[in-house]
């Protein structure tokens, strides 16, 4: 894997990297869930008592869950300056 110098990236580049990584992670999670569901079905077909939990979330839901929460910054109250007479 290619090493990335995070210190040299702009905020926009870092945000894009984060989005790309989240998307790739969501894809891999969804694929793994499908693999596990298929394995569970195979076990059930063999007569094993295994609980099949098919993935309820699709890739879109997983990607949405991985998105960082938007933090709304509130402006701090400005200090009041009083002039001494």
Number of C-alpha atoms within 10 A of each C-alpha: 3 4 5 9 7 11 8 9 12 10 11 9 12 14 12 12 15 14 16 12 13 19 19 12 16 21 17 13 16 20 15 13 18 15 13 16 17 14 13 19 18 14 15 14 11 9 9 11 10 12 11 15 11 13 15 9 11 15 18 13 12 17 19 13 12 15 12 10 8 6 6 6 6 6 6 6 6 6 6 6 6 6 5 4 3
